Amino acid sequence: MTREPTFVLTGPDGVITAEGVHTAFPKIADARAALASHSAPIILGALPFDISQPAALIRPQTVGFTEELPEWPVRELPVARVAETIPAADEHRARIAAALTRLRDPAGDLHKVVLARALRVAADGPLDARTVLQRLVANDALASSFLVDLSAAGEGYSGAALVGASPELLVARRGQQVTCRPFAGSAPRLADPRADEASGAALAESAKDRHEHQLVVDALRATLEPLCTELQIAAKPQLTKTAAVWHLYTPISGRLRERATTALDLALALHPTPAVGGSPVHEATALIDQLEGDRGFYAGAVGWCDQRGDGRWVVSIRCAQLSADRRTADAHSGGGIVAESDPDDEVAETTTKFRTILSALGVQP
């Protein structure tokens, strides 16, 4: 394989790789209809944060499941640097302050909002997307690394690609079994082992982070209970880590009430969770639109669904959108804001979360 694949997603059961485009589905409803009519054996790609916007979903020409990534040539990455911060750190703090005013209003009903910022990376030559993906997998084999051609979304996305390594499973379906692994609450990994363990332990005991996490779990419970005959949710969040960040997560599993409910249906029902949007969802996403504007495919979902309804979708975080000429990359990072949040801490949190994708892009610290 010498050309860039259309879609790649790694996971605990192996790697799915797709080549070519048989049919593009910028309209999510058309993708769902193709699955329901069995006219598409599989649909895969990316959902945007705002699902009223065009998606990058396709029926590929070929698709395969393997244990490991294909043996692509490893190419040296060009020199890359952060060329622009969007918005500047001071403006991001101002946005957080505006959100805190809403969150602390006794008469308001906003409980959490996730605010993100971006870094525009400029490279001296084209960034090889497959090499970036290989670096992501090498840095954190437990994450779900992905590479998605966004051309199916149409104008503004032709030739662009989304590449990243998500720690967060939005939903997986196998038969009637449903699995979710929501994340919320984070702390930086530290070089000193004792300090690193202390950072994780402090996160596990943080009232602010546990409150933020519970909002996510409660939202998933409310969505899944009507769809499942059985639902198991861990009583308290658990601690996990990536190469750069400690996280709180909660294992969730259930049994579907209706076999007709597909993995894509579940992803659309759950998205956006309070982990990337906020709570209540409509109030939070309205504020995000006001303060940030269009997020594109950041904080959306990447995954696949076959004609049986089985599939797997991960939250598209720790990622960057590569330009068509591969000379620029817009990396995104966000953090959950609740009434107890501190603006400086939240800016620092986004800085920590950038580490994963910046390292893979070869950006010098």
N, C-alpha and C positions, 0 to 999 in steps of 0.2 A: 504494500500500500504506500504509494508515493504522495498522494494528495491528502489534504486535510479531511477527516471524516465529517459527516453531517452531524453526528451525535455520538457522544460517549458518556456513559455514567458508570462509575465504579460503585461497588457495594459489598455487603457481607457474603452475597451469593455469587460474586464474580463481576464481570464487566459486560455491558451491552454496548455494542458498536454498530452504528448504522451508516450506510453509504447512499448517496443520491437522494433525489426527491421524486417520488411517484406522484403525490398530490400534496399541495400545501393547504393548510387550514388556518388562515388568519382569524376566522370566526370560530370561536369555541363551540358554538352550537352545531356547526357543520361537522366538526371532529366527533362530537358525541353521536350525531346521527350516523356517521360512517361506522362507528363501533356498533351501534344498535342494529344496523342493517347488515352487519357482517361484510360490508363492502371493503373494509380495511382490516387486515389481520392484526395490525398494531398501529397505534398512534403514539408518537413521542415528540419531545421538544421542550419548549419553555412557555410558562404562563407569566404574563406581566403582573406587577404589583396590583395595578388597577385592571381588573378583568373585563372592563368595558372597552379597553384598548385592544388593538390587534395582538393576537398570540403568535408564537412561532412554533406551531404544531404541524407535523407532517406525517404522511404515510411514506416511509422510506422505500427505496428500490430494493435494498438488501439490508438484512439485519442479522447479527450473530451474537451469541452468548459464549463467553470464554472465561477461563479462570483468571487471566491476567491481561494487562494492556497488550495490544499488538506490539511487535518489535519494530517500532519506528526508529529511524535514524535520530540520534541525539545531536542537536545543533547548538553551537555556542550562541548564547543570547547577546544581542548588541548592548552597548552601554545604555542604561536607562536611568532617568532621574525624574523626580517630582517637579513638574513645570508649573502647576497651578493647584491651589486649594480652593474647593468649591463647597460652601462659601469659606471665607477666611475664618480662622478660629474665633475671633471676636464676634463675628456675625453669628456663628453657630452658638456661642454663649448667649447672645441676645435672643436667638430663637428659643433656646432652652428656658431663658428667663420669662419669655412670653408664655410658653407652655406652663411653667410653674404658676404663673398668675391664674391661669385657667384651672389648674389642678387644685390650687389652694382656695378657690372660691367656694365658700360654704353653700352657696346657692346653685353651684354647677354640678354636673353629673359625670364629668370626665375623671377617670381613675388612673389612666396610664396612656401615654403616647410615646411612640418610638420615633426619634428624630435621627436622621442620617446626614452625613456629609460625604464629599467625594474628593479624591486626589486624581488629577490628570497627570499621567505618566507619559513622558515623551522619550522615544528611543532613537538612537542614531541610525537604526536600520529596522527592517521588519522583525517583529517578535514572532517566533515560530510557536504557534498555539499548541502543537503536540508536545514540544519540549516544555512549555509552561505547565501543561497537564502532567507530564512525567515528573516534574519537580514537585508539584503539589502532592502527588501520590507518594513520592519518596520521603517527603517531609512529614506526612501524616497518613499512614496506610489505613487507619480506621475511619477517616473521613470519607464522605461520598464525593469524589472528585468528578467534575463534569466539564464537557466542552460541547457547546451547542451553536450551530449556525443559525443566526437570527433572521436570515433573508426572508423566510416565510411571512414575517410580520409586515413586509412591504416597505413603503416609502420611509426612508431614514435608517433602514436596517440592512439594506442590501450589502452582502459581503461581511457584515459585522458578526462577531461571535461573542458568546458569554463563556468565560472560563473561571472555575473556582473550585473550592473544596468545602462542602457544607458538613458541619457536624450534626445537623438537625434533620431527622426524618419527619416529614410532614405526615405521610401515611403510606402504608403498604397494605395490599390486599392479596391474599392467596386463598382461593375458595371463599369460604365464609369468614375466614379469620382476618381480623383487622389489627394493625399495629401502628402506634404512634409513639414518638419520642420527643416531646416538646422540650425546648430549652428556654430559659429566661433566668437572668442573674449570672454575672460573670466577674472574674477577677484575673489580673495578669499572672502569668507564669514568671518565676524569678530564677536567676542563674544559680543562686545559692540554694542547695537542696533544703536546708532547714527553713529558710525564709519562704521558699516555694510552698512547702507543706503548710506553713503557717498561713500563707495567702489563701490556700484552698480551704483550710479549716475555718478561717474567718468568714469566708463566703458562705460556708454551710450554716453558720450561726447568725448570719446577717438578717436582721428583722426586715430591713428594707428590701433586700433581694428575695427573701422568702415570700414577702407580700407580693412583689412583682411577679414572681413565679406562680403563685396561687391564682392570680388573675388569668393566666394562660390556661392552667389546668381546669379551672372552673368553666372557661369558655369552651374548651374541647369536650368536657363532660356534657354540657348543655347541647352541643351539636350532635354528639355521638349517641347519647341515650335513646333518642327516638329511632335511630337507625340500627340499633343493636338489641338483641335479646339478652346478651350478657355483656358486662363491661367491668374490667378489672383495672383499677387505678391505684398505684402505690400510695400508701398513706402519707408519705413525706418525700420531698425531692432527694435525689441522690447526686453525688459529686462525680464529675468526670472531667477529663482534660484533653486538650489538643496540645500541639507543640507550643502554642503561644498563650492559651487562655484556659482558665478553670471555668467550668460551667455547672449550673444546677439543671438537672433534667428529671423527668418523671416517666417511667415506663407505663404505657397504656396498651391494653389489648382487649379485644371484644369479638363477638360473633354477630355477623350481619343478620338482620331480620329478613331482608330480601336479597336473593341472589342477583337480582337485576341491578343492584347498586354497584357500579364499577369503581375501580380505583380512581379514575378521573372524576367521577361524581363525588367521591369522598374528598378529593383534593379541593374541588371547587366549593364544597360545603364548608370545609374547614378554613380555607384561605380568605382573607389574611387573618392569622391568629393574632392574639395580643402580643406575641413574641416579636412580630414585625410591624404591627399596626398600632394596637392599643386597645383600650377598653373604656366605654363601649365602642364597638368597632366603627360605627357610622360617625360618631363624634370625633374619634381619633383620626380616621382617614380624612375627614373634612379639614381638620387642623393641619395634617401633613400636606395636603394639597395646597393649603393657604401659605404655609411656611416654606415648603420645599419645592412645590411644583411636581411635575411628572417624574416618577422614579424609573420609568422604563421597566426593565426586567430585574432590576435589583429588588430583593425581598419578595420576588414572586416564587415560582416553583419550577423545578426541572424534573422530568421523569417520563414514564411510559405507562401505557395501558393496552393490553391485548384484547382480542374480541371475546375472550372468556370473562373479561372484567378484572383479571388479575393485573397487578402493576405496582409501581413504587414511585413516590414523589418526594423529593427533598426540597427544603427551603433554600432559595438561591441567595445565600449570604457568603461572606468571605470570597468575593468574586470581583471580576472586572469585565467591562465590555471592551473588546478589542475593535479598533477601527478597521474598515475594509482593507486599508493598506498595511495594517498591523504595525503602524509606527506610533500610535497612541493607544493608551488604555485608561479608561475611567474606572478607578477602583472605588468601591463604596464601603462604608462602615456606619453602623447605627447603634444606638443604645436606648434602653427603655427609661422613660422619665416618669417618676411618680412624685407625689407631693413632698416626699422626704429627700429628693435628689439634690445634689450639689452641682452647679454648672461646671466647675473646674474638674470635678471627678468624672462627669459625663464626657467632657472633651478628652480626658485621659483614657477613658474606656474605648472610645472610637479609635484613638491612636494605637492602643494595644491590638485591637481587632484588625487593623490594617496589616499587621505584621505578616500574616499568612500569605496574602496575595502579593504584597510587595516583595517578599523574599522570593516567591516563585517567578516573578517578573524580572528578577535580578537587579532590583533597585538597591543602590548602595545606601546604607543607613546614614 
